[in-house]
């Protein structure tokens, strides 16, 4: 028998969830159960690949502590990954035991949330451990609590071995309906590979860059006449002139290797693609960032401060861009 433990807490010494998990592990190993723990906080980026670890286990323990409100984000992220990438046929055979330790109100609600989530995924559930702990030292040194934890671990072992019959539940009918709504019909192997790609930031970033490059290429192949006026109509329609303000901007769009020249002289605005060596502000950015700026999703200065846009020249003039062009 093999049981996996997925711990969604922060790994703090005073978190009694760790004591409970260590106690459960000791009992299960005495019963000759292979136990493996995954601390989600140790590899946050790899959470989307963890559903692949479900394929060869008989049961799992989902554990976390409630510090102020609801389940920790890491455990919720793991459940999301199971919904997207786990082999649902395998999940149907896996028993889940929740372990919720709280130092504030709400442990019962979170236990119920975990049980419902796993049942919606199609899995089987069993009685877990749910406790409010105000003093972790008193809790961890109590022989009564230690005995209760041991009995819970033995209960999980017996449940997996005996696979008791259950009364039908409406939640399983709902689960079947929800699974039919999934947009992708992938094999378990394809789903596992997709989860690995999603966890790879470099791969995702490269895919986005490739999509942007293909978009520009097809625009050129289709002879898109609007490309010669790209961003210019948006700048003209959002131009808010300032008295006695004179400035020029040369913004190079790296994806298309073109430079957008913006010349402001009082109430006059001149925009065109070309070259201007004496511009007050010389900037470089990507097509996507420039799109965000003219769409109002990002300001010119925020793009500069975040590193999405590089610039040199008169920085007072750079800051004035967002005043003259109000998107």
C-alpha positions in Angstrom: 0.0 0.0 0.0 1.2 3.5 -0.8 -0.1 6.8 0.7 0.9 10.3 -0.3 0.7 13.3 2.0 0.3 16.8 0.5 1.0 19.5 3.1 -0.2 23.0 2.2 1.0 24.9 5.2 4.0 27.2 5.6 6.2 24.7 7.5 6.4 26.7 10.8 7.7 25.0 13.9 4.6 25.9 15.9 2.2 24.4 13.2 0.8 21.3 15.0 -0.2 20.0 11.6 3.4 18.8 11.2 3.2 16.9 14.5 0.0 15.2 13.4 1.6 14.2 10.0 4.7 12.8 11.7 2.6 10.8 14.0 0.4 9.4 11.2 3.5 8.6 9.2 5.0 6.7 12.1 1.8 4.6 12.5 1.4 3.9 8.8 5.1 2.8 8.4 4.6 0.4 11.3 1.8 -1.1 9.3 4.3 -1.4 6.4 2.7 1.3 4.3 4.9 3.3 2.0 4.4 7.0 2.9 5.7 9.9 0.9 5.2 13.6 1.9 5.1 16.5 -0.5 5.6 19.9 1.2 3.9 22.3 -1.3 5.8 25.4 0.0 9.1 23.8 -1.0 8.3 23.8 -4.7 5.5 26.2 -5.5 6.3 26.3 -9.2 6.1 22.5 -9.4 2.6 22.1 -7.9 1.0 21.7 -11.4 3.1 18.6 -12.0 2.1 16.9 -8.7 -1.2 15.3 -10.0 1.1 12.8 -11.8 2.2 11.5 -8.3 -1.4 10.2 -7.8 -1.2 7.5 -10.4 0.5 4.9 -8.2 -1.0 5.5 -4.7 -3.9 4.0 -2.9 -4.7 6.9 -0.6 -3.7 10.5 0.1 -3.8 12.9 3.0 -4.5 16.5 2.4 -3.2 18.6 5.3 -3.1 22.2 6.1 -3.5 24.7 9.0 -6.1 27.5 9.2 -4.3 30.6 10.3 -6.8 33.3 9.6 -9.4 32.5 6.9 -9.9 29.4 4.7 -7.5 27.0 3.2 -4.0 28.1 2.3 -3.5 29.1 -1.3 -1.0 26.3 -2.0 -3.5 23.5 -1.2 -6.1 25.2 -3.3 -3.6 25.5 -6.1 -2.9 21.7 -5.8 -6.6 20.9 -6.0 -6.9 23.2 -9.1 -4.1 21.3 -10.7 -5.8 18.0 -9.9 -9.0 19.2 -11.6 -7.0 20.2 -14.7 -4.3 17.5 -15.0 -5.1 14.5 -12.8 -6.2 11.2 -14.3 -9.8 11.1 -13.2 -10.2 7.4 -13.6 -7.3 6.9 -11.2 -8.7 9.5 -8.8 -11.9 7.5 -8.5 -10.0 4.7 -6.7 -8.1 7.0 -4.3 -9.2 7.5 -0.7 -8.5 11.0 0.8 -8.2 11.8 4.5 -8.3 15.5 5.5 -6.1 16.9 8.3 -7.1 20.4 9.3 -5.5 22.1 12.3 -6.7 25.6 13.2 -5.5 28.2 15.6 -8.6 30.3 14.8 -12.2 29.6 14.0 -13.2 27.7 10.9 -11.6 24.2 11.0 -14.9 22.4 10.5 -15.9 24.4 7.4 -12.5 23.8 5.8 -12.6 20.1 6.5 -16.0 20.0 4.7 -14.5 22.1 1.8 -11.7 19.5 1.3 -14.2 16.6 1.4 -16.4 18.2 -1.1 -13.5 19.2 -3.4 -12.2 15.6 -3.5 -15.6 14.1 -4.1 -16.2 16.6 -7.0 -12.9 15.3 -8.4 -14.5 11.8 -8.3 -12.4 10.5 -5.4 -13.3 8.6 -2.2 -13.2 10.2 1.2 -12.8 8.9 4.8 -12.9 10.3 8.3 -10.1 12.7 9.0 -8.6 14.9 11.8 -10.1 18.3 12.5 -8.9 20.2 15.6 -8.6 23.6 17.1 -5.2 24.2 18.8 -4.6 27.2 21.0 -1.5 25.8 22.6 0.6 23.7 20.4 2.9 22.4 23.2 -0.1 21.2 25.3 -1.6 19.6 22.2 1.6 17.8 21.1 2.3 16.4 24.6 -1.2 15.1 25.3 -1.4 11.3 25.3 -5.1 11.4 24.6 -4.7 13.4 21.4 -1.8 11.1 20.4 -4.1 8.1 20.8 -6.8 9.8 18.6 -4.3 10.5 15.9 -3.1 6.9 15.9 -6.7 5.6 15.6 -7.3 8.0 12.7 -4.3 6.6 10.9 -5.4 3.1 11.5 -8.9 4.0 10.3 -7.4 5.2 7.0 -5.4 2.0 6.6 -8.5 -0.2 7.3 -10.7 1.8 5.0 -8.3 1.4 2.1 -7.9 -2.3 2.7 -11.6 -3.1 3.2 -13.1 -0.6 0.7 -16.5 -0.5 2.5 -19.7 0.0 0.5 -21.3 3.4 0.5 -24.7 4.9 0.1 -25.2 6.8 -3.2 -24.6 10.6 -3.0 -25.9 13.4 -5.3 -22.4 14.9 -5.3 -21.2 12.1 -7.6 -23.9 12.8 -10.1 -22.9 16.5 -10.0 -19.2 15.4 -10.5 -20.0 13.5 -13.7 -21.8 16.5 -15.1 -18.9 18.8 -14.3 -16.4 16.4 -15.9 -18.3 16.4 -19.1 -17.9 20.2 -19.3 -14.1 20.0 -19.6 -13.0 21.6 -22.9 -10.0 19.3 -23.6 -10.3 15.6 -24.3 -6.7 14.5 -23.5 -5.2 11.2 -22.6 -3.7 10.9 -19.1 -0.2 11.0 -20.7 -1.0 14.1 -22.7 -2.5 15.8 -19.6 0.6 15.0 -17.5 2.9 16.4 -20.2 0.7 19.6 -20.3 1.1 20.0 -16.6 4.9 19.9 -17.0 4.8 22.6 -19.7 2.5 24.8 -17.5 5.0 24.6 -14.6 7.9 25.7 -16.9 8.0 29.6 -16.9 10.6 29.6 -19.6 8.4 27.5 -21.9 5.3 29.6 -21.3 7.2 32.9 -21.9 8.6 31.5 -25.1 5.2 30.4 -26.3 3.8 33.9 -25.7 6.7 35.4 -27.7 6.2 33.0 -30.5 2.5 33.9 -30.7 3.2 37.6 -30.8 5.8 37.0 -33.6 3.4 34.9 -35.6 0.7 37.5 -35.2 2.9 40.2 -36.7 4.1 37.9 -39.5 0.6 37.1 -40.6 -0.4 40.7 -40.5 2.4 41.4 -42.9 1.5 38.4 -45.1 -2.1 39.5 -45.3 -1.1 43.0 -46.3 -2.7 44.6 -43.2 -2.7 48.3 -44.2 -3.4 49.4 -40.6 0.1 48.3 -39.6 1.5 51.5 -41.0 -0.7 53.4 -38.6 -0.3 51.1 -35.6 -1.0 52.9 -32.3 -1.2 56.3 -34.0 -5.1 56.6 -34.0 -5.1 55.7 -30.3 -2.5 58.4 -29.5 -4.4 61.0 -31.5 -7.8 60.2 -29.9 -6.4 60.4 -26.3 -4.2 63.5 -26.8 -4.7 66.1 -24.0 -2.5 69.1 -25.0 -0.7 71.1 -22.3 0.1 74.8 -22.7 3.7 75.5 -23.6 4.6 71.8 -23.5 7.0 70.7 -26.3 8.5 67.3 -26.4 9.4 64.4 -28.8 9.4 60.7 -28.1 11.1 57.9 -30.2 9.6 54.6 -29.1 11.1 51.5 -30.8 8.8 48.5 -31.0 11.2 45.6 -30.8 8.9 42.9 -32.3 8.4 44.8 -35.5 11.8 46.7 -35.5 10.0 50.0 -36.1 10.2 53.3 -34.3 7.2 55.3 -33.5 7.9 59.1 -33.4 5.6 61.2 -31.3 6.1 65.0 -31.5 4.1 67.3 -29.2 4.1 71.1 -29.6 1.5 72.8 -27.6 -1.8 71.8 -29.1 -0.2 70.2 -32.2 0.6 66.5 -32.4 2.5 64.7 -35.1 2.9 60.9 -35.1 4.7 58.7 -37.6 7.0 55.8 -38.0 10.6 56.7 -38.9 13.8 57.9 -37.2 14.6 60.9 -35.0 18.0 61.0 -33.5 17.4 64.1 -31.3 14.2 62.9 -29.5 13.9 64.1 -25.9 13.0 60.6 -24.8 14.2 57.4 -26.6 12.4 54.2 -25.5 12.3 50.6 -26.4 9.5 48.1 -25.6 7.6 45.2 -27.0 4.4 45.3 -29.1 2.4 43.7 -26.2 3.5 46.4 -23.7 2.7 49.2 -26.1 -0.7 47.6 -26.7 -1.3 47.6 -22.9 -0.3 51.3 -22.7 -2.7 52.5 -25.4 -5.4 50.2 -24.0 -5.1 51.8 -20.6 -4.0 48.6 -18.8 -0.6 50.1 -18.0 0.9 53.6 -17.8 4.0 54.7 -19.7 5.8 55.4 -16.4 4.7 52.1 -14.8 6.1 50.2 -17.8 9.4 52.0 -17.3 9.4 51.4 -13.5 8.6 47.6 -14.0 11.3 47.2 -16.6 8.9 46.4 -19.4 10.1 49.5 -21.1 13.6 51.0 -21.2 14.2 54.6 -21.8 16.8 57.4 -21.7 16.7 61.1 -22.0 14.7 63.7 -20.1 12.8 61.9 -17.4 10.6 64.8 -16.6 9.4 64.6 -20.2 9.0 60.8 -19.8 6.7 61.3 -16.8 4.6 63.8 -18.7 3.7 61.2 -21.4 0.9 59.9 -19.1 -0.5 63.5 -18.7 -0.4 64.3 -22.4 -1.9 60.9 -23.4 -4.7 59.9 -21.0 -5.8 56.3 -22.0 
